């Protein structure tokens, strides 16, 4: 390829990008949320499903936005009972797939969900202090016996 050919291709790309044929990922586009493999799990008092999100010309939408849409779809009164996780955007963008759970009550959710997902959802408080401080406190408590374990903080 000669220099002229490369130059023409470059100018064509600039023309196309200026005329919005390549939309900016930050632009607000429409987001479509679909669920499939919907199961009502009575043993665990929850509904579980696979979430497909279509978001052409836009970055992956945040989980808060998806939670609101799913709450409207299934008429959920408390948004905190909805847990979304495991999202993967397909190569090329525009389509994301993940997993969702809707618990019947917040108490059941606290009993069944892993602690890290409860912290992520804002239901449990995050641990205070640095990781090193927490480990040192744990090791101090290990050496003590009986009622003295409660005294150390």
PyMOL commands that place a pseudoatom at each C-alpha (Angstrom):
pseudoatom trace, name=CA, resn=UNK, resi=1, chain=A, elem=C, hetatm=0, pos=[0.000, 0.000, 0.000]
pseudoatom trace, name=CA, resn=UNK, resi=2, chain=A, elem=C, hetatm=0, pos=[1.250, 3.455, -0.830]
pseudoatom trace, name=CA, resn=UNK, resi=3, chain=A, elem=C, hetatm=0, pos=[1.065, 6.575, 1.352]
pseudoatom trace, name=CA, resn=UNK, resi=4, chain=A, elem=C, hetatm=0, pos=[-1.845, 8.045, -0.626]
pseudoatom trace, name=CA, resn=UNK, resi=5, chain=A, elem=C, hetatm=0, pos=[-4.005, 4.962, -0.012]
pseudoatom trace, name=CA, resn=UNK, resi=6, chain=A, elem=C, hetatm=0, pos=[-3.355, 5.071, 3.780]
pseudoatom trace, name=CA, resn=UNK, resi=7, chain=A, elem=C, hetatm=0, pos=[-4.056, 8.805, 3.859]
pseudoatom trace, name=CA, resn=UNK, resi=8, chain=A, elem=C, hetatm=0, pos=[-7.434, 8.371, 2.103]
pseudoatom trace, name=CA, resn=UNK, resi=9, chain=A, elem=C, hetatm=0, pos=[-8.480, 5.607, 4.541]
pseudoatom trace, name=CA, resn=UNK, resi=10, chain=A, elem=C, hetatm=0, pos=[-7.531, 7.770, 7.515]
pseudoatom trace, name=CA, resn=UNK, resi=11, chain=A, elem=C, hetatm=0, pos=[-9.584, 10.726, 6.224]
pseudoatom trace, name=CA, resn=UNK, resi=12, chain=A, elem=C, hetatm=0, pos=[-12.546, 8.431, 5.539]
pseudoatom trace, name=CA, resn=UNK, resi=13, chain=A, elem=C, hetatm=0, pos=[-12.415, 7.207, 9.153]
pseudoatom trace, name=CA, resn=UNK, resi=14, chain=A, elem=C, hetatm=0, pos=[-12.331, 10.787, 10.480]
pseudoatom trace, name=CA, resn=UNK, resi=15, chain=A, elem=C, hetatm=0, pos=[-15.322, 11.681, 8.260]
pseudoatom trace, name=CA, resn=UNK, resi=16, chain=A, elem=C, hetatm=0, pos=[-17.312, 8.692, 9.497]
pseudoatom trace, name=CA, resn=UNK, resi=17, chain=A, elem=C, hetatm=0, pos=[-16.508, 9.318, 13.179]
pseudoatom trace, name=CA, resn=UNK, resi=18, chain=A, elem=C, hetatm=0, pos=[-17.465, 13.000, 12.883]
pseudoatom trace, name=CA, resn=UNK, resi=19, chain=A, elem=C, hetatm=0, pos=[-20.799, 12.059, 11.318]
pseudoatom trace, name=CA, resn=UNK, resi=20, chain=A, elem=C, hetatm=0, pos=[-21.742, 9.846, 14.279]
pseudoatom trace, name=CA, resn=UNK, resi=21, chain=A, elem=C, hetatm=0, pos=[-21.620, 6.537, 12.454]
pseudoatom trace, name=CA, resn=UNK, resi=22, chain=A, elem=C, hetatm=0, pos=[-19.437, 5.341, 15.307]
pseudoatom trace, name=CA, resn=UNK, resi=23, chain=A, elem=C, hetatm=0, pos=[-21.426, 6.400, 18.378]
pseudoatom trace, name=CA, resn=UNK, resi=24, chain=A, elem=C, hetatm=0, pos=[-19.573, 7.390, 21.501]
pseudoatom trace, name=CA, resn=UNK, resi=25, chain=A, elem=C, hetatm=0, pos=[-19.764, 4.725, 24.207]
pseudoatom trace, name=CA, resn=UNK, resi=26, chain=A, elem=C, hetatm=0, pos=[-20.708, 7.331, 26.809]
pseudoatom trace, name=CA, resn=UNK, resi=27, chain=A, elem=C, hetatm=0, pos=[-23.823, 8.400, 24.871]
pseudoatom trace, name=CA, resn=UNK, resi=28, chain=A, elem=C, hetatm=0, pos=[-27.073, 7.331, 26.487]
pseudoatom trace, name=CA, resn=UNK, resi=29, chain=A, elem=C, hetatm=0, pos=[-28.555, 4.586, 24.358]
pseudoatom trace, name=CA, resn=UNK, resi=30, chain=A, elem=C, hetatm=0, pos=[-31.506, 2.345, 25.017]
pseudoatom trace, name=CA, resn=UNK, resi=31, chain=A, elem=C, hetatm=0, pos=[-30.951, -0.572, 27.380]
pseudoatom trace, name=CA, resn=UNK, resi=32, chain=A, elem=C, hetatm=0, pos=[-33.080, -3.687, 26.993]
pseudoatom trace, name=CA, resn=UNK, resi=33, chain=A, elem=C, hetatm=0, pos=[-33.201, -6.163, 29.878]
pseudoatom trace, name=CA, resn=UNK, resi=34, chain=A, elem=C, hetatm=0, pos=[-34.468, -9.680, 29.230]
pseudoatom trace, name=CA, resn=UNK, resi=35, chain=A, elem=C, hetatm=0, pos=[-34.603, -12.650, 31.579]
pseudoatom trace, name=CA, resn=UNK, resi=36, chain=A, elem=C, hetatm=0, pos=[-34.497, -16.320, 30.681]
pseudoatom trace, name=CA, resn=UNK, resi=37, chain=A, elem=C, hetatm=0, pos=[-34.310, -19.660, 32.489]
pseudoatom trace, name=CA, resn=UNK, resi=38, chain=A, elem=C, hetatm=0, pos=[-36.613, -18.166, 35.123]
pseudoatom trace, name=CA, resn=UNK, resi=39, chain=A, elem=C, hetatm=0, pos=[-37.089, -20.503, 38.090]
pseudoatom trace, name=CA, resn=UNK, resi=40, chain=A, elem=C, hetatm=0, pos=[-39.159, -19.928, 41.204]
pseudoatom trace, name=CA, resn=UNK, resi=41, chain=A, elem=C, hetatm=0, pos=[-37.075, -21.699, 43.865]
pseudoatom trace, name=CA, resn=UNK, resi=42, chain=A, elem=C, hetatm=0, pos=[-39.423, -22.313, 46.810]
pseudoatom trace, name=CA, resn=UNK, resi=43, chain=A, elem=C, hetatm=0, pos=[-36.813, -24.183, 48.895]
pseudoatom trace, name=CA, resn=UNK, resi=44, chain=A, elem=C, hetatm=0, pos=[-34.588, -21.102, 49.008]
pseudoatom trace, name=CA, resn=UNK, resi=45, chain=A, elem=C, hetatm=0, pos=[-37.514, -18.618, 48.861]
pseudoatom trace, name=CA, resn=UNK, resi=46, chain=A, elem=C, hetatm=0, pos=[-36.233, -16.834, 45.792]
pseudoatom trace, name=CA, resn=UNK, resi=47, chain=A, elem=C, hetatm=0, pos=[-36.636, -16.415, 42.052]
pseudoatom trace, name=CA, resn=UNK, resi=48, chain=A, elem=C, hetatm=0, pos=[-33.531, -17.029, 39.960]
pseudoatom trace, name=CA, resn=UNK, resi=49, chain=A, elem=C, hetatm=0, pos=[-32.827, -16.252, 36.331]
pseudoatom trace, name=CA, resn=UNK, resi=50, chain=A, elem=C, hetatm=0, pos=[-30.264, -15.398, 33.688]
pseudoatom trace, name=CA, resn=UNK, resi=51, chain=A, elem=C, hetatm=0, pos=[-30.192, -11.712, 32.737]
pseudoatom trace, name=CA, resn=UNK, resi=52, chain=A, elem=C, hetatm=0, pos=[-29.479, -10.644, 29.146]
pseudoatom trace, name=CA, resn=UNK, resi=53, chain=A, elem=C, hetatm=0, pos=[-28.765, -6.936, 28.680]
pseudoatom trace, name=CA, resn=UNK, resi=54, chain=A, elem=C, hetatm=0, pos=[-28.724, -5.374, 25.218]
pseudoatom trace, name=CA, resn=UNK, resi=55, chain=A, elem=C, hetatm=0, pos=[-26.927, -2.013, 25.175]
pseudoatom trace, name=CA, resn=UNK, resi=56, chain=A, elem=C, hetatm=0, pos=[-25.789, -1.217, 21.615]
pseudoatom trace, name=CA, resn=UNK, resi=57, chain=A, elem=C, hetatm=0, pos=[-23.472, 1.758, 21.274]
pseudoatom trace, name=CA, resn=UNK, resi=58, chain=A, elem=C, hetatm=0, pos=[-23.107, 2.126, 25.014]
pseudoatom trace, name=CA, resn=UNK, resi=59, chain=A, elem=C, hetatm=0, pos=[-20.841, 0.912, 27.795]
pseudoatom trace, name=CA, resn=UNK, resi=60, chain=A, elem=C, hetatm=0, pos=[-22.067, -1.808, 30.134]
pseudoatom trace, name=CA, resn=UNK, resi=61, chain=A, elem=C, hetatm=0, pos=[-24.864, -0.305, 32.273]
pseudoatom trace, name=CA, resn=UNK, resi=62, chain=A, elem=C, hetatm=0, pos=[-24.339, -0.239, 36.057]
pseudoatom trace, name=CA, resn=UNK, resi=63, chain=A, elem=C, hetatm=0, pos=[-26.012, -2.872, 38.239]
pseudoatom trace, name=CA, resn=UNK, resi=64, chain=A, elem=C, hetatm=0, pos=[-28.076, -0.195, 40.010]
pseudoatom trace, name=CA, resn=UNK, resi=65, chain=A, elem=C, hetatm=0, pos=[-29.784, 0.696, 36.723]
pseudoatom trace, name=CA, resn=UNK, resi=66, chain=A, elem=C, hetatm=0, pos=[-30.425, -2.984, 35.949]
pseudoatom trace, name=CA, resn=UNK, resi=67, chain=A, elem=C, hetatm=0, pos=[-31.798, -3.548, 39.462]
pseudoatom trace, name=CA, resn=UNK, resi=68, chain=A, elem=C, hetatm=0, pos=[-34.331, -0.746, 38.973]
pseudoatom trace, name=CA, resn=UNK, resi=69, chain=A, elem=C, hetatm=0, pos=[-35.477, -2.197, 35.638]
pseudoatom trace, name=CA, resn=UNK, resi=70, chain=A, elem=C, hetatm=0, pos=[-35.841, -5.710, 37.065]
pseudoatom trace, name=CA, resn=UNK, resi=71, chain=A, elem=C, hetatm=0, pos=[-37.740, -4.344, 40.086]
pseudoatom trace, name=CA, resn=UNK, resi=72, chain=A, elem=C, hetatm=0, pos=[-40.249, -2.747, 37.693]
pseudoatom trace, name=CA, resn=UNK, resi=73, chain=A, elem=C, hetatm=0, pos=[-40.500, -5.911, 35.574]
pseudoatom trace, name=CA, resn=UNK, resi=74, chain=A, elem=C, hetatm=0, pos=[-41.291, -8.199, 38.520]
pseudoatom trace, name=CA, resn=UNK, resi=75, chain=A, elem=C, hetatm=0, pos=[-43.038, -5.601, 40.743]
pseudoatom trace, name=CA, resn=UNK, resi=76, chain=A, elem=C, hetatm=0, pos=[-40.534, -5.924, 43.597]
pseudoatom trace, name=CA, resn=UNK, resi=77, chain=A, elem=C, hetatm=0, pos=[-41.187, -3.509, 46.472]
pseudoatom trace, name=CA, resn=UNK, resi=78, chain=A, elem=C, hetatm=0, pos=[-37.687, -3.598, 48.044]
pseudoatom trace, name=CA, resn=UNK, resi=79, chain=A, elem=C, hetatm=0, pos=[-34.750, -3.196, 45.630]
pseudoatom trace, name=CA, resn=UNK, resi=80, chain=A, elem=C, hetatm=0, pos=[-32.333, -4.565, 48.249]
pseudoatom trace, name=CA, resn=UNK, resi=81, chain=A, elem=C, hetatm=0, pos=[-33.765, -8.083, 47.813]
pseudoatom trace, name=CA, resn=UNK, resi=82, chain=A, elem=C, hetatm=0, pos=[-32.482, -8.186, 44.210]
pseudoatom trace, name=CA, resn=UNK, resi=83, chain=A, elem=C, hetatm=0, pos=[-28.961, -9.540, 43.721]
pseudoatom trace, name=CA, resn=UNK, resi=84, chain=A, elem=C, hetatm=0, pos=[-27.203, -9.330, 40.338]
pseudoatom trace, name=CA, resn=UNK, resi=85, chain=A, elem=C, hetatm=0, pos=[-23.772, -10.860, 39.750]
pseudoatom trace, name=CA, resn=UNK, resi=86, chain=A, elem=C, hetatm=0, pos=[-21.498, -12.632, 37.288]
pseudoatom trace, name=CA, resn=UNK, resi=87, chain=A, elem=C, hetatm=0, pos=[-21.892, -10.238, 34.366]
pseudoatom trace, name=CA, resn=UNK, resi=88, chain=A, elem=C, hetatm=0, pos=[-19.762, -10.753, 31.260]
pseudoatom trace, name=CA, resn=UNK, resi=89, chain=A, elem=C, hetatm=0, pos=[-19.830, -8.424, 28.258]
pseudoatom trace, name=CA, resn=UNK, resi=90, chain=A, elem=C, hetatm=0, pos=[-19.586, -10.230, 24.940]
pseudoatom trace, name=CA, resn=UNK, resi=91, chain=A, elem=C, hetatm=0, pos=[-16.679, -9.441, 22.650]
pseudoatom trace, name=CA, resn=UNK, resi=92, chain=A, elem=C, hetatm=0, pos=[-17.453, -6.333, 20.625]
pseudoatom trace, name=CA, resn=UNK, resi=93, chain=A, elem=C, hetatm=0, pos=[-19.794, -4.947, 23.295]
pseudoatom trace, name=CA, resn=UNK, resi=94, chain=A, elem=C, hetatm=0, pos=[-23.501, -4.324, 23.045]
pseudoatom trace, name=CA, resn=UNK, resi=95, chain=A, elem=C, hetatm=0, pos=[-24.559, -7.484, 24.884]
pseudoatom trace, name=CA, resn=UNK, resi=96, chain=A, elem=C, hetatm=0, pos=[-23.976, -8.545, 28.483]
pseudoatom trace, name=CA, resn=UNK, resi=97, chain=A, elem=C, hetatm=0, pos=[-25.105, -11.682, 30.286]
pseudoatom trace, name=CA, resn=UNK, resi=98, chain=A, elem=C, hetatm=0, pos=[-25.268, -12.302, 34.033]
pseudoatom trace, name=CA, resn=UNK, resi=99, chain=A, elem=C, hetatm=0, pos=[-27.236, -13.956, 36.791]
pseudoatom trace, name=CA, resn=UNK, resi=100, chain=A, elem=C, hetatm=0, pos=[-29.985, -12.574, 39.051]
pseudoatom trace, name=CA, resn=UNK, resi=101, chain=A, elem=C, hetatm=0, pos=[-31.776, -13.540, 42.245]
pseudoatom trace, name=CA, resn=UNK, resi=102, chain=A, elem=C, hetatm=0, pos=[-34.890, -12.003, 43.821]
pseudoatom trace, name=CA, resn=UNK, resi=103, chain=A, elem=C, hetatm=0, pos=[-35.401, -13.025, 47.449]
pseudoatom trace, name=CA, resn=UNK, resi=104, chain=A, elem=C, hetatm=0, pos=[-38.829, -12.979, 49.101]
pseudoatom trace, name=CA, resn=UNK, resi=105, chain=A, elem=C, hetatm=0, pos=[-37.582, -11.068, 52.178]
pseudoatom trace, name=CA, resn=UNK, resi=106, chain=A, elem=C, hetatm=0, pos=[-34.410, -9.340, 53.329]
pseudoatom trace, name=CA, resn=UNK, resi=107, chain=A, elem=C, hetatm=0, pos=[-34.055, -11.747, 56.298]
pseudoatom trace, name=CA, resn=UNK, resi=108, chain=A, elem=C, hetatm=0, pos=[-33.960, -14.779, 53.997]
pseudoatom trace, name=CA, resn=UNK, resi=109, chain=A, elem=C, hetatm=0, pos=[-31.421, -13.004, 51.805]
pseudoatom trace, name=CA, resn=UNK, resi=110, chain=A, elem=C, hetatm=0, pos=[-29.173, -12.297, 54.813]
pseudoatom trace, name=CA, resn=UNK, resi=111, chain=A, elem=C, hetatm=0, pos=[-29.338, -15.955, 55.816]
pseudoatom trace, name=CA, resn=UNK, resi=112, chain=A, elem=C, hetatm=0, pos=[-28.599, -17.452, 52.383]
pseudoatom trace, name=CA, resn=UNK, resi=113, chain=A, elem=C, hetatm=0, pos=[-26.379, -15.031, 50.438]
pseudoatom trace, name=CA, resn=UNK, resi=114, chain=A, elem=C, hetatm=0, pos=[-22.585, -15.130, 50.822]
pseudoatom trace, name=CA, resn=UNK, resi=115, chain=A, elem=C, hetatm=0, pos=[-21.164, -12.366, 53.011]
pseudoatom trace, name=CA, resn=UNK, resi=116, chain=A, elem=C, hetatm=0, pos=[-19.194, -10.740, 50.183]
pseudoatom trace, name=CA, resn=UNK, resi=117, chain=A, elem=C, hetatm=0, pos=[-22.355, -10.268, 48.091]
pseudoatom trace, name=CA, resn=UNK, resi=118, chain=A, elem=C, hetatm=0, pos=[-24.220, -8.839, 51.088]
pseudoatom trace, name=CA, resn=UNK, resi=119, chain=A, elem=C, hetatm=0, pos=[-21.388, -6.325, 51.584]
pseudoatom trace, name=CA, resn=UNK, resi=120, chain=A, elem=C, hetatm=0, pos=[-21.442, -5.485, 47.895]
pseudoatom trace, name=CA, resn=UNK, resi=121, chain=A, elem=C, hetatm=0, pos=[-25.203, -4.858, 48.066]
pseudoatom trace, name=CA, resn=UNK, resi=122, chain=A, elem=C, hetatm=0, pos=[-24.778, -2.602, 51.127]
pseudoatom trace, name=CA, resn=UNK, resi=123, chain=A, elem=C, hetatm=0, pos=[-26.766, -4.868, 53.451]
pseudoatom trace, name=CA, resn=UNK, resi=124, chain=A, elem=C, hetatm=0, pos=[-23.778, -5.763, 55.671]
pseudoatom trace, name=CA, resn=UNK, resi=125, chain=A, elem=C, hetatm=0, pos=[-21.237, -3.238, 56.937]
pseudoatom trace, name=CA, resn=UNK, resi=126, chain=A, elem=C, hetatm=0, pos=[-17.736, -3.468, 55.506]
pseudoatom trace, name=CA, resn=UNK, resi=127, chain=A, elem=C, hetatm=0, pos=[-15.028, -4.456, 58.019]
pseudoatom trace, name=CA, resn=UNK, resi=128, chain=A, elem=C, hetatm=0, pos=[-13.238, -1.533, 59.672]
pseudoatom trace, name=CA, resn=UNK, resi=129, chain=A, elem=C, hetatm=0, pos=[-9.485, -1.076, 59.906]
pseudoatom trace, name=CA, resn=UNK, resi=130, chain=A, elem=C, hetatm=0, pos=[-6.813, -2.289, 57.584]
pseudoatom trace, name=CA, resn=UNK, resi=131, chain=A, elem=C, hetatm=0, pos=[-6.389, -5.947, 56.731]
pseudoatom trace, name=CA, resn=UNK, resi=132, chain=A, elem=C, hetatm=0, pos=[-3.167, -6.096, 58.725]
pseudoatom trace, name=CA, resn=UNK, resi=133, chain=A, elem=C, hetatm=0, pos=[-4.899, -4.691, 61.844]
pseudoatom trace, name=CA, resn=UNK, resi=134, chain=A, elem=C, hetatm=0, pos=[-7.690, -7.266, 61.561]
pseudoatom trace, name=CA, resn=UNK, resi=135, chain=A, elem=C, hetatm=0, pos=[-5.165, -10.128, 61.264]
pseudoatom trace, name=CA, resn=UNK, resi=136, chain=A, elem=C, hetatm=0, pos=[-3.129, -8.871, 64.226]
pseudoatom trace, name=CA, resn=UNK, resi=137, chain=A, elem=C, hetatm=0, pos=[-6.304, -8.619, 66.353]
pseudoatom trace, name=CA, resn=UNK, resi=138, chain=A, elem=C, hetatm=0, pos=[-7.302, -12.162, 65.351]
pseudoatom trace, name=CA, resn=UNK, resi=139, chain=A, elem=C, hetatm=0, pos=[-3.869, -13.511, 66.307]
pseudoatom trace, name=CA, resn=UNK, resi=140, chain=A, elem=C, hetatm=0, pos=[-3.948, -11.706, 69.689]
pseudoatom trace, name=CA, resn=UNK, resi=141, chain=A, elem=C, hetatm=0, pos=[-7.337, -13.263, 70.458]
pseudoatom trace, name=CA, resn=UNK, resi=142, chain=A, elem=C, hetatm=0, pos=[-6.069, -16.754, 69.535]
pseudoatom trace, name=CA, resn=UNK, resi=143, chain=A, elem=C, hetatm=0, pos=[-3.507, -16.622, 72.368]
pseudoatom trace, name=CA, resn=UNK, resi=144, chain=A, elem=C, hetatm=0, pos=[-6.119, -15.745, 75.033]
pseudoatom trace, name=CA, resn=UNK, resi=145, chain=A, elem=C, hetatm=0, pos=[-8.512, -18.064, 76.858]
pseudoatom trace, name=CA, resn=UNK, resi=146, chain=A, elem=C, hetatm=0, pos=[-12.074, -17.760, 78.152]
pseudoatom trace, name=CA, resn=UNK, resi=147, chain=A, elem=C, hetatm=0, pos=[-13.590, -14.378, 79.016]
pseudoatom trace, name=CA, resn=UNK, resi=148, chain=A, elem=C, hetatm=0, pos=[-10.405, -12.495, 78.145]
pseudoatom trace, name=CA, resn=UNK, resi=149, chain=A, elem=C, hetatm=0, pos=[-11.147, -13.042, 74.425]
pseudoatom trace, name=CA, resn=UNK, resi=150, chain=A, elem=C, hetatm=0, pos=[-14.078, -10.601, 74.632]
pseudoatom trace, name=CA, resn=UNK, resi=151, chain=A, elem=C, hetatm=0, pos=[-11.997, -7.865, 76.319]
pseudoatom trace, name=CA, resn=UNK, resi=152, chain=A, elem=C, hetatm=0, pos=[-9.525, -7.352, 73.460]
pseudoatom trace, name=CA, resn=UNK, resi=153, chain=A, elem=C, hetatm=0, pos=[-10.535, -5.066, 70.607]
for i in range(1, 153): cmd.bond("trace and resi %d" % i, "trace and resi %d" % (i + 1))
show_as sticks, trace
zoom trace
